Amino acid sequence: MGDTGTTWSAFEAAEPELAAAVRQRFGQYTHHALATVRKDGSPRLSGIEADFRFGELWLGMMPNSRKALDLLRDPRFALLANPGSGTDMGGGDVRVSGRAVEITDPETVDRYAAEAGAPQPFHLFRVEPTEVVRIRVDGEELVLRTWAPGRPARTIRRGNDDSPPHGES
């Protein structure tokens, strides 16, 4: 499984408004939920701190943690921003899916550790997004904004009835 060729910074340049909303949403809380693929193919859900630094989205993990081993074997993941307390979702439901690329270059790892105050050793993964999604409520509608590499973001609105969703760009 190769790299997607897309970085957070490339997504941010292509869709700055959506990227800003996603970053703001992740910034509301420290802890989020990471889904990885176990060796047997079943999902694993783990807590994690997502970190935006140097124009990229990073995932740092303890050495040989289960989630790190999952990503080393199969880099696919989904990262869900902490929904917060209650039911208002504080700005929407935000998810980033993609591939996690382990960074082992000592200079990059040392720079990250120094900036983030991360104790070494640790696994450091750079996120290569394959999908970014934000869902929010607007009046009586759910508004889904989604992006994938190679295409502009699109918006789909859905009411609370049986009428079909409708889109806009």
N, C-alpha and C positions, 0 to 999 in steps of 0.2 A: 504494500500500500504506500504509494508515493505521496509527497507533499501536494497540497491543493494549489500551491503557488499564490495563494491569497493570504495576506496578513491583515491584522486588525487595522494597521495604518492605511492599507489600500481600501478597505471597507470604509473607514472614516473619511477618506478623501472622496470616495464615490457617493456616500450618503451621510453627509455631516450632521444633518438634523436627526436622523434615526440613531446614528452613533452617539450623539450627545445625550439623547433620551435614555439609551441603554446604559451608558456610563453613569449617568445621574442615578438611575434606578439601582445599579449595583453599588453605588456609593452610599446608599441609605443604610446599609448594614454591612458588617464585616463577614459574616458567615453565610454561605450559599450551599446549594446542593449540586453535586457532580454525579452524573450517571456515566459509568464505564461498562465495558463488556468483559464478563468473567471468562475464564478459560473454557468453561462448558457452554458458553454462548448466552448465558442468562445475564440479566442486568445486575449491576451493583450500584447502589446509591450511597454516597459518602458526603460528609460535610467538607467544605473547603473554603479557603479565602482566595478570591480572585483579585488580581492586582494589575492595574494599568500603570505602566512605566515605560519610558523611552518610546512612546508612541505605539506600544503593543499591549496585548492582553496576555498575562502570564499566569501559570499555575505552578506553585511550588509545593513540594510534598516531602515528607520524611523519607529517609532512605529505606528502600524496600517495603514501603507501605503497600497494601493490597491494591489501592487505586493506582499507584505508580507502576506496579508490576502489570496491572491490566493495560495501562496505556503503552507500556513498552512492548507488549505483545500485540495489542490492537489499539491504534491511536484514536479510534473514534470515541467521541464523548458528546454529552449534552450538559450544559451548565445552566441552571435555573437560578435567577436572582431570588433571594430570600423574600417571600411574599409579605413578611411582616405580621403584625398582630391584627386581629379583627378580619373584616371582609373588604376593606376599601382598597387594598393592594397598593396603596401609596404611589400612584403614577403608572400602574399597569403591571402586567405579568410579562417578564422579559426572559428570553432564552437564547443562548448561543450554542449552536452545534457545530461540530467540525472535527479537525484532527489536531492532536497535541503532539508537537515535535519537540523531542528532548534536546535541550541545549547543553552541551558538555564543554564548550569552549571555555577554558579557565578565565580568560579576561572578561567575558560576558557574565559568567557565574559570579565572579568576584565583584564586578560592578553592581550586579543586581543585589547581592548579599549586603554590600556596603550601603546601598541606597535604601533597601527595605529593612535592614537590620535583621536579616535572616541568619540563623545559626547554621554553619556548615558542619557536615555535608548535608546536601539535600538534592532532590531531583528538581530540575527546572524545565518546564515545558512552555513553549511559545504556542499560542493558539493560532490556528489557521482556520478561520470560519468558513463553513459551507452553507450555513443558514443563520440568519439573525431574525428573531421574531419579537414583536411587542404587541400585546393585546391590552386594550383599555376599553373602558365604558365611556360612551358619549351619548348622554340622554338615555334613550331606550335601545341603543344599538351597541353591539360589540364591534370594535374597530380593530382589525388585524392588519398590522404593517409587517411585511416580510421582505427579506432580501436574500439573494443567493449570488455567488460570483457569476459574472458575465451577463447579468440582467439588472435593470433598474428595480428599485424597491416598488412594491405594489401594495395597494390598500384594498381590503375587502371589508365590507360592512354587512352586519347581520343583525336582524331584529330579533325580538323575543317571541316571534310567531313562526308560522310554517312557510312564510314567503322565502324564496331563494336568496342567498347572499348576493350582493351586488358589488362591483369593483370600481375602482378609480385608480389613476396613476399618481 
